[in-house]
Amino acid sequence: MKLFGFLKPKAEPFPKFRDYVRQVVRHNEPSAKFENNDNGFILTIKKTPIACNLKNLYATYSRDPRERDSVVKQWIDTLIMEVPEQTWSEAMASLRPTLKTNEYVKLANIQMKKANNADALSARPFIGDLAVIIVREYGGTLTAVSDLQLQQWGVTLDDAIRQALNNMSVMGFPAPITEMRSQGSLTRGGAGAGDVVGLVFEHDHLTATWLLLERFRDHIGMKLHHDFVVAVPYRSRLVAVRADEPGLVASVLQSARSARNISYGLTSQCYHVDMTSTGGKVTIFTGKHKGEGIGDGDMFGTGSMGGTLQSITNAAALNAPALGSAGAKSAPMVDFSQWGLSEPTDGQGDEVATPW
């Protein structure tokens, strides 16, 4: 029973929600064909199969069933968007590195195989649960770069990663939304008493990915004046606290575990960054700072780029080429909703209850 109309409606069962999504897709693409499965359906448009895992979309809808129409519309708008074919030189400026979990990469490849796609999602290990993929960013949509795309461009995954890192290197660092200070205060805008002992960054789809860049790790280290523990529970959030603040470290660990199942979630692992060397040596945080780490010879390791990224070719032209540029267009990529190769740039993770 509703009291004064304040109670949210109950979410409909997943099969019924899936049928509604099918109905909306068919309205947009009358020729679309569907094959249901446990996670959603295989959608075929113009003879191109697209494996659609609707579980993440359903979870988003379930948090507020009143938003069903807008949630599904946003998904459809991205799903049916076509990405233009481009040469390497045309695509360079649109490349971005993006953190994903190893499980994400594994399941994306399973879905691609089920869709009879001879392609695979290109990924490079970062540390622990995390891997790095490359995406092309076009006004509101991120589309992952696959093995076949790299072959067509005639470049390696590491070439693409370096270019994507170059592109990020000329962007401004995100500003922290909250500073935690030694006298127990929480401040915004940089004002407050006491030393800064923690920073919370909550910005856009690249916020967590900044952990890849040595210069950003140095930036945090200079603000905290110490080694730090960092969490990246979902793509738009990065939290760093001094490693000698056990209360804050415990709070970060707890909040990272709480964020496990939210939209665009990454990992409940936390990482220790040792600032005794330029770029900060990153290891998995075990409580003793002796977990698995990134080797100095790795492209994400300390000193790997000498403090200055090389060959920032086209990086200043950060606006991606217009979608109307010449060239053939490819079909939408596989599985927008959770395990696949396209997602929107907006839509952040749900807020996680923390004292900061």
N, C-alpha and C positions, 0 to 999 in steps of 0.2 A: 504494500500500500504506500502511495506517495503522500508525503506530508508537505503541503504547501508547494508542491511541484519541485522541491529541491533535490530529490533523490535522482541519481543518474539511472537511465534505463539499463537493463541487464543486457550483456553482450549475447548475441545469438550464437548458436553452435557453429563450429568451424565449417562443416559442410554447407550450411545455409549461407554463411558469409562467402565461401568460395563460389557458390552459385550466383550470388549478387555481383561479385567481381567479374565473373564470366559474362553476365548480362551487360555490364557497363563496357567491357572490352568489345563485345559483339556490336554494341551500339556505335562505337568508334570505328570498328573494323568489321563490317558485315560479312566479309569473306573468311574471318578467322575460324579456325578449327581447334577443338580442345580434346585433350585426353586426361581425365582426372587421375591423380595419384594421392598418396597420403599427405604430401606436403603442399599440394596445390594442383597444378596441371601443366601439361606440355601444350603450349600455345603455338600454332603454326600460322604464320602470316606470309603470304606470297611464297609458299614452299619452304620457308625458313622456320625450323623448330626453335622455340624459346622455352627453356625449362624455368618455370615460375614457381619459386618456393614462397608461399604466402604466409608462412608461420610468423615471420617478423612483422609483416603488415597486419596480421590478425592480432598480434600482441599489442601493437600500437593502437589499433581500433578498440581493443578490449579495455584499455585504460580510460577511454571516454567514448562510449558507443554513440553519443550524440554527434560526434565528428566523423561518422562513417563516410558520408558522401565526400567530404573534403579530403579525407585521408586517401580514399580510393582514387579520387580524381587526380591528386598529386602523383600517385603511383602510375596511373594510366598515362598522364602527360609525359612522364619520363620514359616509360616503357616503349611508347610508340614513336619516340623521337629517333630520327635517323642521324647517324654520324657520318660526315663526309669522308671519303677516301682522301688521304693527303700523302704527299711525299715527306720524307724525313725533315727536310728543311722547312716545310710548311707546318709540321706538327711540333717542332722543337719548343716553341714558345708556350705551348699549351700543356707541356708535361709537368706533372707534380708527383713527388714520391708520396706514398701513403702507407701507413702502418695497418696491417691486418694480422689476424692470428694464423698460426699454422693450420688450425682446424678449418678456418675459412677457406684457405687455399685448397686444402684437401677436398672439402665438400664441393667447392666450385668446380673442381676438375671432375668429380664424380657426376655432377649435374651436366657438365658439358659432354661427357662421354655418353650419358643417357640420351642426350639430344642428338646423338649421332654426329657429333662435331669432332673432327680430327684435330682440333686445336687444344691448347692447354694454357692455363693462367701462368704467366711468367712471374716468378717470385724469388727473392733472395733472402736467406735467413738473416735476422738482425740479432736478437738475443732471446733466450728463453722461449716463451710462447709466441713471440712476435716475428713477423716477416715483413718485407718491404715489397710492395707492388708499385707499378707505375700507372698513372691514370692520365687521360686527356681531359682537361676542364673546359667546358663550353657553357657559359652563362647559365648556371643552375644545374648542370649535369656532369657527373664524373663517369668516364668510361675507361675500363681497365685495358691495358695494353697486353695482348696475348703473344704467344710464341710465333704464330703465323704473321702477326702484324710486324714483329721485329724482323722476321725473315724478309718480308716485303720491303722493309726499309733498308735492309742490309746492314743492321747494327746489332750489337750484343745487348743483353739486358744491362750489363754494367755501363755501357755507353749511355743507355737511356736513363739509368739512375743518376749518373754524373750530371747529365743535362738537367734533369729534374731538380737535383740539389742546387745546381747553378741558378736555376730560376728562383728557387726559394731564397737563395743567398742575397738577392737584390730586393727582397720584400722587407718591410719593416717588421721587427720582432713584435709579437703580440704583447700587449701591456697586461700586467696582472690585475685581476679584478679585486683581489684582496691581498693585503700584506699582514702577516702575523708577526707581532713584535714581542721582544723579550719581556716586556712589562705586562704581557697578557692582553694587549689591546689588538683589535682588528681594525685596519684602516683601509680606506680606498683613496686613490689619488696620490699616494706617496707621503702623506703627512701623518705624523704620529710620534710618540715618545718611545725610546728604546731601540735596540738593534733589530733589524729585520731577520727573523728566524724561519719564515716560511712564506711561500708565494703560491697563489692559486690563479691559474690561467684558465679562462673559460671563454672561448672566442668562436672559432669557426671549424670547418671540417679538417683543417690542417693543424690544429693546436697540438694534439698529441704527437704528430709527426715531427714537430720541431726538435724533439729529443734526438733525432738522427744527426743534427748539425752540431759540429764541434763548437762553432762560435756561439750558438745558443746555450750550450752547456757551460761554456766559459762565462757567458752573460749572467746566468743564474748563480754560478760560483762567486762572481764578483759582488753580486748583491747580498749573498748570504755569508760571504767571507769564510767559507768552510766547505768540507765535503757535504753532500746532501743525499737524501733518499727521495726518489721520485716515483710517482704513480701516474699511469695513463689508463684509467679505467674505461674510458670511451673516447671516441675520436676528437671531441671538442673540449676535452678537459685534461689538464696537466697540473699536478700538485707537487711541489718540491719543498722539503723541510730540512733543516740542518740535521745531520746525522747524530749530533750530540744533544738532541732534544728528544729524549725517549718518550715523553708524553705525546708529542706531536707525531713522532714516527708511528706509535701505536694507533693513533687516530687515523693516520693515512692508510695503514694496513687494513683497518676495519672498514673504512669507507670504500677502499678498492674491492674488498670482498662483497660489499653490498651492491656494487654496481655491475655485478657479473651478468645479469640478464636484461639489461636495458638496451634500447636501440643503439646500434652502432657501437656495441660494447667491444672492448679489446681484451684486457687481461686483469686478473686479480693479483698478479705478480707485482712486486715493487723492485726497484733497481737502485743500487748504490753507485754514486758518481764520485770518484776520487779525484780531487782537484790539485793533486801534487804535480800533475803534468798538464800541459796545454791541451785543451779539448776534453779533458775529464775522462778517466778510464771507467767504463761502465761494466758492472757485474750484477748478477742477480742478488737481491738483498736476502740474506739468510738470517740476519740478526748478528752475524759475525763478519759480514762483508767479504766472505770468501767463496761465494758461489761462482757459477760459470760466468765467464766474462768475454768481452770482445777483444780479440787479439790486436796488437798494435799494427800489424800488417793488413788488417781488414780495412775495407774502404770506409767503414764507419768508426774505425778505431782512432786512438789519439795520434795526432800529428799526421793523419793520412792525407790531409790536403794542405799541410804547411800553413794553416791559418788563413789561407786565401784560396778560394776555389778557382780552378783554372778554366780557361776557354769559355768565358761567359758569352758565347755566341748567341745572339738573338734574345738573350735573357731579359734585356731591358724592355723588349716588346712583350710585356706580360699579357696584354689582351690577346686572347686566342683569335685565329682567323675567323671571319664571319661564316656562319653556317651556309650562307648563300654562295660561298666561293665555288669556283669551277671545279668539276670533277664528279665522278660517279659517287653514289651514296651506297653505304653498306646497310645491311639489316640491323635492327636493334640487337644489342649484345644479350648474352645469356643471363637469365635469372636476376632480375633487378632486386628482389626483395631482401634476400639475405646472403645467399652464397654465390652471387654472380658478379657480373662485370659492369653493372651500371647502378648508380645511386644518386640521389639529389645532393646538392651541396648544403641545402638548408635542412632543418629538422634535426635538432640536437638531441642528445641523450636526456632522459628525465633527470630532474634534480635529485641528487643523493643527499640525504639528511646528514649534515656535518656541522660541527660547531663553527665552521668558517665558510 
